Amino acid sequence: MKKHFIFLIGVLLIAGLFPVISSSYITVGISVLLFTGWASSWNLLGGWAGQLSLGHASFVGLGAYFVALGASEFQLAPWWSIMLGMLFAAILAFIWGRITFSLSGPYFSLSTIAVAEILRLVAINEGWLTGGATGVFIDTLPEPFGLDLFDKVSQYYMALFYAALTIAITIFVSGRKFGFQLRAVRDNEEAAMAAGINPTVVKLKAFVLSGVLTALGGGIYGIYLSFIEPHIIFNLLLSIQIALTVIIGGRGTIWGPAVGAFLLVVSGEIFRTTFAQANLLLYGALILVVILMMPRGIVGEYVQRVIRRKYASRT
């Protein structure tokens, strides 16, 4: 665990210099960091606890909408709005988990899609609160310590803090009792119950933590977009992209979400600018190749090979 924290500090020092070295690609850097944070948050539930969620866009949307409405309707500072969004995300995840964790197989995944779709429809139809299909603009925000939160460099460092926080929490959880309980529930619920672990409670804790951290990133995303619209923010495609990021990088690993985010965001940008007509085809082919050749994900396959080598050297 100590090695992971040291490596994280090294990555932070390098990433912190990125706006100085290459300001032209700062928006790509923000996207990589946001997806790293969302994927690390999703990984706590989908990777470590083994519960496949395809509705995490609902938490992103909650965080973004609370920032937008807090700024436009109530003149709240974004940090207060983000904390309120995180609180509501925790409540939603708790209620959602209590209802759906009794489901097994693909039914939990289907329920996550349904909840995200319900929130999207509520955001569209309750225009008095959310602005409806036309959305909500964020045009004014306070400037803490003189920082312009609409400035891309400020947004980059907010996203960097978010990505670092989610990775640090993952490192901390993975080495604690809760992390071992998550792995036990993921691998065999019946065996975990025999060992005195309550699978529902463990999964519920993971879901709440995952939802809260995802909403935090959603708040930063709202500031980055400066315009919140239901069809964008509650999009099923966003939920699928978050899940794919982890699956490609490596479920149940610490660095898999970061590797997956970098690969998907950067390759997507390259394909979009270089192969305008065929970018989606190449992007999909890349995802397919990685999944077929590395079913455990990039980092997952690497970890597995390291374990095999250590075992072979001992025998």
Buried (B, 14 or more C-beta within 10 A) or exposed (E): EEEBEEBBEEBBEEBEEBBEEEEEBBEBBBBBBBBBBBBBBBBBBBBBBBBBBBBBBBBBBBBBBBBBBBBBEEEBBBEEBBBBBBBBBBEBBBEBBEEBBEEEEEEBBEBBBEBBBEBBEEBBEEEEEBBBEEBBBBEEBEEEEEBEBBEBBBBBBBBBBBBBBBBBBBBBBBBEEBBBBBBBBBEEBEEBBEEEBEBBEBBBBBBBBBBBBBBBBBBBBBBBBBBBBBEBBBBBEBBBBBBBBBBBBBBBBBBBBBBBBBBBBBBBBBBEEEEEEEBEEBBEEBBEEBEEEBEBBBBBBBBBEEEEEEEEEEE
